[in-house]
Amino acid sequence: MTSLTQTDNWQQLQSLAQGLNGQHMRDWFKQDDTRAQRYTSQACGIELDYSKNLINDEILAALYGLAEARQVSAKRDAMFAGDIINHTEGRAVLHTALRNFSGQPVLVDGQDVMPEVLATQDKIKAFVERIHSGSHKGYTGKAIKHIVSIGIGGSFLGPKIMFEALKPYWYQDIKLHFVANVDGCHIQDVLAGLDHEDTLIVMSSKSFTTQETLQNTLTAKAWFLQAGGTQQDIAKHFICVSSNIKAAVDFGMDEDNIFPMWDWVGGRYSLWSAIGLPIALGLGYENYRQLLEGAYEMDRHFVEAPAEQNLPMLMGLLGIWYTNFFAAQSHVLLPYYHYLRGFPAYVQQLDMESNGKSVAGDAEQVDYATGPVIWGSEGTNGQHSFHQLIHQGQVLIPADFMLPLNVPNQDDTHHAMLASNCFGQTQALMQGKTYDEAYAELEGKGLSEEKRHALATHKTMPGNKPSNTLLFSQLDPKTLGSLVALYEHKVFVQGAIWGVNSFDQWGVELGKVLGNNILAKLTDRDAALDFDASTNALISRFRAANQ
Ligand SMILES: O=P(O)(O)OC[C@H]1O[C@H](O)[C@H](O)[C@@H](O)[C@@H]1O
């Protein structure tokens, strides 16, 4: 097979990128007053303004051509159809079945998975109602007031970040707490403030083998027993979500308290499964369902909209453009909405665990960049720190700005200021400041010619820095569902073009194995150390400090 970089599409894009030398977005906006309108697309209540990108019609056409040549649509259809596209793990990839409201079956190995999906949704709904109505009581008869969700990776980020993002929709009588890290400080801090009689522990682990989650659950169990609960009271206070029912039962989970999921749901795509149970508990079932419906709408858009209007396709292709033709190594996410502050961390796992890969197809070592570093934080905070590098640094950092146009219960002045900063940053990145503008601003400041020239040079901002702006009316559960699915499918588009398997994570697996090998040497202090000299020395220091 021809390597991706040798294809006509790739080479055409390379020469189009070179052709942009000396051109500036500022001029394009001056020359074409339809640019903003032509390069804005919207779906599912999300408006994407991608006009502040280094693109024109010819470049977009070439990017669509690349997507076609790499059969992105056919690969997408294979995912939705339940084909075994995660070929290194021999699994289908069907998070979309978890939010499939079409009424149509979804087959895996000829078996319709929808009855199980719907039955689990019913189980979630019934459980949420029992907790909210107070009919599910703790062992001393108290209603549940606190939920501690224990999980890590996708079993943590999805529930926590989506719950936080939807603060205006919180169910007020229940407080949610999240624990991920095996660092004992975390669980200790969370449990310290709680009463075991009105606390429910939700343990979430797809594999039921993750060290952090198992240990934190054991610690929570010990806390419960020590506080006065007995072994037989555990069923009223501990539930779990897992695809490994046997391991959960062996661990001591009551079978009725296990919410199932399936191996065709990847950890970083699992918030739509029962892993999302804490979200449903924290928001109420109807809001949780809206989240799923929003994702379903984005699925339909991804499948049905032509490339030129297809948000995941556009965002995926723009990312390819900068990663592969402008050597951009990172992509920054800037939610201008405090409650959405966790979103960059969510997309970090989604994107970096999916496309941080080096092998394409069956066994082809790639010779092009794949997934970028994803980072970012809430605006406007970053403007007073790291935005400097985006404005004037030597690396190109494409940005996604996101802003709800309305926010519930907020002072208009604050919101207008927030929006003005968001728009102002995209404008500054695009237009920059020319040397002449900087020089003119220094008029009458009493500077020598030499000083004025030097200062104007420092104050010159190149501009021409790309950004997307995503606007939505407000971040309700449905819009959030669409937003998350948008990024999922963006990642899919990029993985399909790069030809990598976006659904395995062998690098992460290695870390787990090595960590366990070392743990054995920390707990058995006399065990011979047969690792490399650096690792042996680190272990020895730990042993010496923990006699
Ligand atoms: O849900 P679990 O099986 O406990 O897995 C939790 C996490 O474990 C690993 O680190 C995977 O790379 C993640 O994708 C996963 O979300």
The ligand as an SDF file (V2000), in Angstrom:
LIG
                    3D

 16 16  0  0  0  0  0  0  0  0999 V2000
  -12.7040    1.1030   33.8040 O   0  0  0  0  0  0  0  0  0  0  0  0
  -11.3990    0.4390   34.0440 P   0  0  0  0  0  0  0  0  0  0  0  0
  -11.3340   -0.9270   33.4470 O   0  0  0  0  0  0  0  0  0  0  0  0
  -11.0570    0.4210   35.5080 O   0  0  0  0  0  0  0  0  0  0  0  0
  -10.3170    1.2550   33.2860 O   0  0  0  0  0  0  0  0  0  0  0  0
   -9.9730    2.5640   33.6100 C   0  0  0  0  0  0  0  0  0  0  0  0
   -8.9660    3.0940   32.6110 C   0  0  0  0  0  0  0  0  0  0  0  0
   -7.9190    2.1430   32.5620 O   0  0  0  0  0  0  0  0  0  0  0  0
   -6.9000    2.2940   31.6090 C   0  0  0  0  0  0  0  0  0  0  0  0
   -5.9560    3.1600   32.0730 O   0  0  0  0  0  0  0  0  0  0  0  0
   -7.3860    2.6410   30.2330 C   0  0  0  0  0  0  0  0  0  0  0  0
   -6.3330    3.0670   29.4490 O   0  0  0  0  0  0  0  0  0  0  0  0
   -8.4740    3.6880   30.2650 C   0  0  0  0  0  0  0  0  0  0  0  0
   -9.0080    3.8380   28.9660 O   0  0  0  0  0  0  0  0  0  0  0  0
   -9.5580    3.2610   31.2160 C   0  0  0  0  0  0  0  0  0  0  0  0
  -10.5870    4.2050   31.1830 O   0  0  0  0  0  0  0  0  0  0  0  0
  1  2  2  0
  2  3  1  0
  2  4  1  0
  2  5  1  0
  5  6  1  0
  6  7  1  0
  7  8  1  0
  7 15  1  0
  8  9  1  0
  9 10  1  0
  9 11  1  0
 11 12  1  0
 11 13  1  0
 13 14  1  0
 13 15  1  0
 15 16  1  0
M  END
$$$$
